Amino acid sequence: MQSSQPKLSEREIAQAWAKITIIKWKKKLAINKVGNSGALLQSFQYSVLASAQGNVLKITLLFEYYGRFVDMGVGRGVKIGDVKESATSRRLSGKMLGNRRRPKKWYSKTFHAEVMKLSEIFAKEYGHRGVMAITENVSDKSISNG
């Protein structure tokens, strides 16, 4: 049974994936109330580098570097080792000793989940192409032998 949907190229799949990933990041930023200036939200960009045959070689997602620090809960004197100590302090004493900075997870988990989805999409696409190549090869041989 043939699908009525138009076939997307690898480049189009990668571009759609990048757009969706950025949309999900922006939603996570809003949920976590990250950024007052809007600079991080406005900084998101993507590019897809493909070969002349259309095979995707590289997907680049760009945003302000400080966004990673927000995700980890570090910066302005707070080192990555201090984050766990601060969380333990909050949990045990109910108050904060030292810096109040907390991780606002918007990047890591979302990115990992989206990369896994992209790998599933391409695995399915390449599997389909493999089946089609075998089917075409078998039908070509049966026509010439028949």
N, C-alpha and C positions, 0 to 999 in steps of 0.2 A: 504494500500500500504506500503510495507516494504522498509525501507531505506537501501541502499547498503553500507552505511558507517558503519565501525565497532563500536560497542558500547564501550564507554569509561567508566572506573570505576570512582567513585567519586574522588579517589586519583589522577587519570590521569587528570580529569577535573580541580582539584585544582592546580596541578602542571602546567598545561597549562595556567591557569589564572594567577598564580604568575609570570610566564615567560613573559606573555603579559604585565602585570602591570609594571614590571621592564623595559621592552622595552619602554613603554610609558613614564615612569619617565625619562629615559635617553634622549629621544627625547625632553622632556620639559626642561631638563637641557641644552641641546644644543641650543634650541630656546632662552632661557633666558641668555645664555652665562655664566653659573654658573661653577665655578671651573677652575683654571689654572693648578693645579697639577695633576688632574685626579684621586685623591684619592677617592672622592665621587663616581665617575663613577665605579671605580674598587671595591668599597665596597659592592655593591648590592649582596645579597644572599637570598635564600628562603629555607624553609623546610615545609614539609607537614606531620603532624602526623595523622595517621589513625589507627582505631581499627583493630583487627584481621579480622573482617568481611569486612574491606575496607571502613567503614564509616569515613569520614573526621571529625576529632576532633578539629584540630587546624592548621592554616596556619600562618607561621611566615615569615615576610619580614624584612630583616636586611640591614642597611646602616649606614654610619658614622653619629653620632648624630648631628654634626654641620649643616648637611643638613637641618634640621628642622629650625634652626636659619636663614638660607638663605631664606627659604620659607616665614618666618615671617618678615624678614628685621630687625632682632635684632642681638645683639652681640657686643663685643668690646665697652662696655659702653652705647650702645643704648638699652633702655628698651622698652618693648612692648608698653607702653603708649606714648613713644616718636615718634613712627612710624607715628601715625596719625597727630601729631603736625608737623612733618617734611613734610608730604605730603601737609598739609594745607599751610605751609610756601612756599613751591614750587609753589602751585597753585596761591596764592594771590600775592606774590611779584616777582615770576619768578626766584627767587634765593633761595639758601639754607642757612638757618640759622642753625648752628650747624653741625651735622653729615650728610653725604650724603648717608647713607645706605638706600636702598629701598627694599621692599619685592620683591622677585623673585619667583612667584608662580609656583612651579613645583610639589609639593607634595599633598597638601590638596584636591584641586578640582579633580585632576586626581585620587587620591586614592578613594575618595567618589564615583566618577562615576564608577570606576572599581568594587567596592564593590556592588553597585547597579546592575551591570551587572551579577556578580557572583550570587547574590540572585535570579535574574531572571532565570539564567541557572539552578540552583538547584530547584527552584520552578517548572520549566517545567519538569525537570527530575523526581522529586517526584510525580508530577501530572501524568506523563506517567506511572510510576510504580504503582500508585494507580489504574489507569484505567486497566492496565494489570492484576493486582491481582483480581479485580472485575470480569473482563472478564473470567479469568481462573476459578474462583470460580463458576461463573454462568454456564460455559460450562461443568465443572465437574459434577455439580448437574443435568444438563439436560441430560447428557450421562447416569448417574446412574438411573435417573427416566424414561428414554426413552425406 
